[in-house]
Amino acid sequence: MNANDLPRLHHVDNDRGYAVIMPSASREDKLWPEEDWRAVFRRLRDAGCTLKLLAGNEQEAERAGLLIAGMDGAEVMPRMDLTSVARLLAGSRLMVGLDSGLTHLSAALGRPTIGIYRASTPVRTPLVGSNYTASLGDRGASPSREAVMASVEQALAAQ
C-alpha cells in the first residue's frame, strides 16, 4: 500500500477541494501572525478550497476558531486519532501548517505541503515528499507572508 491508496481505501473524496491547515502549536515561538494566516485562508477560499483546521488541544482549537471566525467554508476539526488524520490529509488538495509531525505526515503522504518554521530549522528537518513541498522560515526568522503566498500558488498549481 502507498499514499495513493489511502483515499480509495478509506473512501475519502479527492474532488472535494479542501485544504488542511495546522495554524496552532503548544509553543508561542512557533506561531505565525494571525493576519498572515487569514491572507492564506482568503487565497485558498478564492481557489475554491474549504478549510479544515487541525488543533492538538482545547487552547489550540480556540485559537484556530478565532482565526476563522465569521468565515464561510472553514471549520475546526474535532480531535481525531492518527488514522483519521492521515485519511483527512491524504484526501486534501494541499496542507499548510506550522512545523509539526502532522505537516511532515502530509508531505510523506504525497500531498502538496507548505511548512512554516519559526522555532526550528528546516535544514535539520525539511519536509520530504513525492509532491510539492516548501519548508519556509528558520529558527527565529519567520517566513514572510509573500513567501508563503508564493508557495501556496505553487502548491495549487501542482494539482
Secondary structure, 3 states (H helix, E strand, C coil): CCCCHHHHHCCCCHHHCEEEEECCCCCHHHCCCHHHHHHHHHHHHHCCCEEEECCCCHHHHHHHHHHCCCCCCEEECCCCCHHHHHHHHHCCCEEEEECCHHHHHHHHCCCCEEEEECCCCCCCCCCCCCCCEEEEEECCECCCHHHHHHHHHHHHHCC
